[in-house]
Amino acid sequence: MQISKKLPYITFPEGSEEHTYLHAQRQKLHGYLPSRQPNFTEKLELPSLQDFGALLEEQSKEISTTIAFVRALNVMLKNKSIKDRLVPIIADEARTFGMEGLFRQIGIYSPNGQQYTPQDREQVAYYKEDEKGQILQEGINELGAGCSWLAAATSYSTNNLPMIPFYIYYSMFGFQRIGDLCWAAGDQQARGFLIGGTSGRTTLNGEGLQHEDGHSHIQSLTIPNCISYDPAYAYEVAVIMP
């Protein structure tokens, strides 16, 4: 097989249908070369610490920091400036985290809407899928959830559209399963929250030691620009979130 060394590039006359179409697509992508910007230009009104007042006070009964996070997320969903920018991402166990109330409140994203009757349809917090849903329910797919989180966490730079993703997972199945993606997130200066739910030597053993995570922070601390917290009280979660 011989290929001519003089094989020319394909060109289209300026003003032709093909030429116009190709250049129009590049303009939709904001130029001819990929680009990133260090900061977004839009100004968002973030909630103040006082908005989380209920979590700053002494709790009437004992709650987990996971529940404190869910309550803080509900506070943020009431903020008109950022509520549409929040991206809750779940790979599994939404009900274990106490997040089923969000199913009806903001819905689970599905490009085709609800295509079936969910088994729990008679419940108040039933499994509601919607074309305009906000929750990304990825199934037991930590890598897929991690990719969704990374796309949303870098949107401020690639699209000048700041999003605030929260990927919550069983703590033992976070950095241990998607460590490479977390490192890539550091490289790309991603901005978002990775939440290790039911973390530590918790009473929720599940299937034994595989749920008793006590070392995630050792892994997260290897990523220089990953800021890690290990809150023990609800008020600490409230301070971290804003």
C-alpha positions as CSV (number, residue, x, y, z in Angstrom):
1,M,0.0,0.0,0.0
2,Q,1.4,3.4,-1.0
3,I,0.2,6.8,0.2
4,S,1.3,9.9,-1.6
5,K,3.5,12.2,0.3
6,K,1.7,15.1,-1.3
7,L,-1.7,14.1,0.1
8,P,-3.3,17.5,0.8
9,Y,-5.5,18.5,3.7
10,I,-9.2,18.5,2.9
11,T,-10.3,22.1,2.5
12,F,-13.7,23.7,1.8
13,P,-14.2,27.0,0.0
14,E,-14.9,29.9,2.4
15,G,-18.6,30.5,2.6
16,S,-19.5,27.0,1.5
17,E,-22.1,25.0,3.6
18,E,-19.4,22.7,5.0
19,H,-17.0,25.6,5.8
20,T,-19.7,27.5,7.6
21,Y,-20.9,24.5,9.6
22,L,-17.5,23.5,10.8
23,H,-16.6,27.0,12.0
24,A,-20.0,27.4,13.6
25,Q,-19.3,24.3,15.7
26,R,-16.0,25.7,16.9
27,Q,-17.6,28.9,17.9
28,K,-20.1,27.0,20.0
29,L,-17.1,25.5,21.8
30,H,-15.7,29.0,22.4
31,G,-12.8,28.7,20.0
32,Y,-10.5,26.4,18.2
33,L,-8.3,25.2,21.1
34,P,-9.4,23.8,24.5
35,S,-9.0,26.4,27.2
36,R,-9.4,26.7,30.9
37,Q,-9.8,29.7,33.1
38,P,-8.7,29.9,36.7
39,N,-11.8,31.6,38.0
40,F,-15.4,32.1,36.8
41,T,-16.9,35.5,36.2
42,E,-20.3,35.0,37.7
43,K,-20.9,36.2,41.2
44,L,-22.9,33.8,43.4
45,E,-24.5,34.7,46.7
46,L,-23.5,32.0,49.1
47,P,-25.4,31.2,52.3
48,S,-24.1,32.7,55.4
49,L,-23.2,30.8,58.5
50,Q,-26.3,32.1,60.2
51,D,-28.4,30.2,57.6
52,F,-27.1,27.0,59.2
53,G,-28.1,28.2,62.7
54,A,-30.1,25.0,63.5
55,L,-26.9,23.0,63.2
56,L,-24.8,25.4,65.3
57,E,-27.0,24.9,68.3
58,E,-27.1,22.0,70.7
59,Q,-29.1,19.2,69.2
60,S,-32.1,17.9,71.1
61,K,-31.1,14.3,70.3
62,E,-28.0,12.6,69.0
63,I,-27.5,12.7,65.2
64,S,-24.7,11.6,63.0
65,T,-22.5,13.9,61.0
66,T,-24.0,12.3,57.9
67,I,-27.5,13.5,58.9
68,A,-26.0,16.9,59.7
69,F,-24.6,17.1,56.1
70,V,-28.1,16.2,54.6
71,R,-29.7,18.9,56.7
72,A,-27.0,21.4,55.6
73,L,-27.7,20.4,52.0
74,N,-31.4,21.1,52.5
75,V,-30.5,24.6,53.7
76,M,-28.4,25.2,50.6
77,L,-31.3,24.0,48.4
78,K,-33.4,26.8,49.8
79,N,-30.9,29.4,48.6
80,K,-32.2,30.9,45.3
81,S,-28.7,31.9,44.1
82,I,-27.1,28.5,44.2
83,K,-29.9,25.9,44.5
84,D,-29.8,25.1,40.8
85,R,-26.0,24.7,40.9
86,L,-26.0,21.9,43.5
87,V,-25.3,18.5,42.1
88,P,-26.0,15.7,44.7
89,I,-24.4,12.5,43.4
90,I,-25.1,9.1,44.9
91,A,-23.6,5.7,43.9
92,D,-25.6,3.7,46.3
93,E,-27.5,3.7,49.7
94,A,-29.3,7.0,49.5
95,R,-31.8,5.9,52.1
96,T,-29.0,4.8,54.5
97,F,-27.7,8.4,54.3
98,G,-31.2,9.7,55.1
99,M,-31.4,11.4,51.6
100,E,-34.7,9.9,50.4
101,G,-36.5,13.2,51.1
102,L,-34.7,14.7,48.2
103,F,-36.2,12.2,45.7
104,R,-39.5,14.1,45.8
105,Q,-38.0,17.5,46.5
106,I,-35.7,17.8,43.5
107,G,-36.0,14.5,41.7
108,I,-33.5,12.0,40.3
109,Y,-32.3,13.0,36.8
110,S,-33.3,10.7,34.0
111,P,-33.2,12.0,30.4
112,N,-36.4,10.1,29.6
113,G,-38.3,10.8,32.8
114,Q,-40.0,8.1,34.9
115,Q,-40.4,5.1,32.6
116,Y,-41.8,2.7,35.2
117,T,-43.8,2.6,38.5
118,P,-41.3,2.4,41.3
119,Q,-41.9,-0.3,43.9
120,D,-42.2,2.3,46.7
121,R,-44.6,4.6,44.8
122,E,-47.1,4.6,47.7
123,Q,-44.5,6.1,50.0
124,V,-44.1,9.9,50.5
125,A,-40.4,9.8,49.5
126,Y,-40.8,7.5,46.6
127,Y,-38.1,6.9,43.9
128,K,-39.0,9.8,41.6
129,E,-37.1,10.1,38.3
130,D,-37.6,13.3,36.2
131,E,-36.2,14.9,33.1
132,K,-35.5,18.0,35.3
133,G,-34.2,16.0,38.2
134,Q,-31.2,17.2,40.1
135,I,-29.8,14.1,41.8
136,L,-27.4,11.9,39.9
137,Q,-28.2,8.3,41.0
138,E,-25.4,6.3,39.4
139,G,-26.2,2.8,40.8
140,I,-23.3,0.8,42.3
141,N,-20.9,2.6,40.0
142,E,-18.3,4.6,42.0
143,L,-16.2,5.3,38.9
144,G,-19.2,6.7,37.0
145,A,-20.2,8.8,40.0
146,G,-16.6,10.0,40.3
147,C,-16.6,11.0,36.6
148,S,-19.9,12.9,37.0
149,W,-18.5,14.7,40.0
150,L,-15.3,15.6,38.2
151,A,-17.2,17.0,35.2
152,A,-19.3,19.2,37.5
153,A,-16.4,20.2,39.7
154,T,-14.4,21.5,36.7
155,S,-17.4,23.2,35.0
156,Y,-16.4,26.5,36.5
157,S,-13.1,26.4,34.5
158,T,-14.1,24.7,31.3
159,N,-17.6,26.3,30.8
160,N,-17.5,29.4,33.1
161,L,-20.5,27.7,34.8
162,P,-19.8,27.1,38.5
163,M,-21.4,24.0,39.9
164,I,-21.3,22.6,43.4
165,P,-21.2,18.8,43.3
166,F,-21.5,16.7,46.4
167,Y,-20.6,13.0,45.9
168,I,-21.6,11.0,49.0
169,Y,-20.6,7.4,49.3
170,Y,-19.9,4.8,52.0
171,S,-16.6,6.1,53.2
172,M,-14.7,2.9,52.6
173,F,-15.6,3.0,48.9
174,G,-14.3,6.5,48.1
175,F,-10.6,7.2,47.7
176,Q,-10.0,3.4,47.9
177,R,-11.9,2.8,44.7
178,I,-11.5,6.0,42.7
179,G,-8.0,7.2,43.8
180,D,-6.8,7.9,40.3
181,L,-9.8,10.1,39.6
182,C,-9.3,12.0,42.8
183,W,-5.7,12.6,41.8
184,A,-6.9,13.8,38.3
185,A,-9.3,16.1,40.1
186,G,-6.4,17.6,42.0
187,D,-4.5,18.1,38.7
188,Q,-7.6,19.8,37.1
189,Q,-8.2,22.0,40.2
190,A,-11.6,20.6,40.7
191,R,-13.9,22.3,43.2
192,G,-16.5,20.2,45.0
193,F,-17.2,18.0,48.0
194,L,-16.4,14.3,48.4
195,I,-18.4,13.1,51.4
196,G,-17.5,9.8,53.1
197,G,-20.8,8.9,54.8
198,T,-21.0,6.5,57.8
199,S,-17.2,6.9,58.2
200,G,-15.0,5.9,61.0
201,R,-15.5,3.0,63.4
202,T,-19.2,3.4,63.0
203,T,-22.0,1.3,64.6
204,L,-23.2,0.7,61.0
205,N,-21.0,-2.3,60.3
206,G,-22.9,-3.5,57.4
207,E,-21.1,-6.6,56.1
208,G,-18.3,-6.2,58.7
209,L,-14.9,-4.5,58.4
210,Q,-15.4,-3.4,54.8
211,H,-17.6,-0.6,56.1
212,E,-15.4,0.4,59.0
213,D,-13.2,3.0,57.4
214,G,-10.5,4.6,59.5
215,H,-7.8,5.5,56.9
216,S,-9.4,7.5,54.1
217,H,-7.7,10.6,55.3
218,I,-4.3,9.0,54.9
219,Q,-5.0,8.6,51.2
220,S,-6.7,12.0,50.7
221,L,-3.7,13.8,52.3
222,T,-1.5,12.5,49.5
223,I,-3.2,15.0,47.1
224,P,-1.7,18.4,47.9
225,N,-4.7,20.5,47.0
226,C,-7.4,18.2,48.6
227,I,-8.5,19.8,51.9
228,S,-9.6,17.0,54.2
229,Y,-11.8,17.4,57.3
230,D,-12.9,14.8,59.8
231,P,-15.9,16.5,61.6
232,A,-17.2,14.9,64.8
233,Y,-20.1,17.3,65.6
234,A,-23.0,18.8,63.6
235,Y,-21.7,22.4,64.1
236,E,-18.4,21.5,62.5
237,V,-20.3,20.3,59.4
238,A,-22.2,23.6,59.3
239,V,-18.9,25.6,59.4
240,I,-17.3,23.6,56.7
241,M,-20.2,23.7,54.2
242,P,-20.3,27.5,53.4
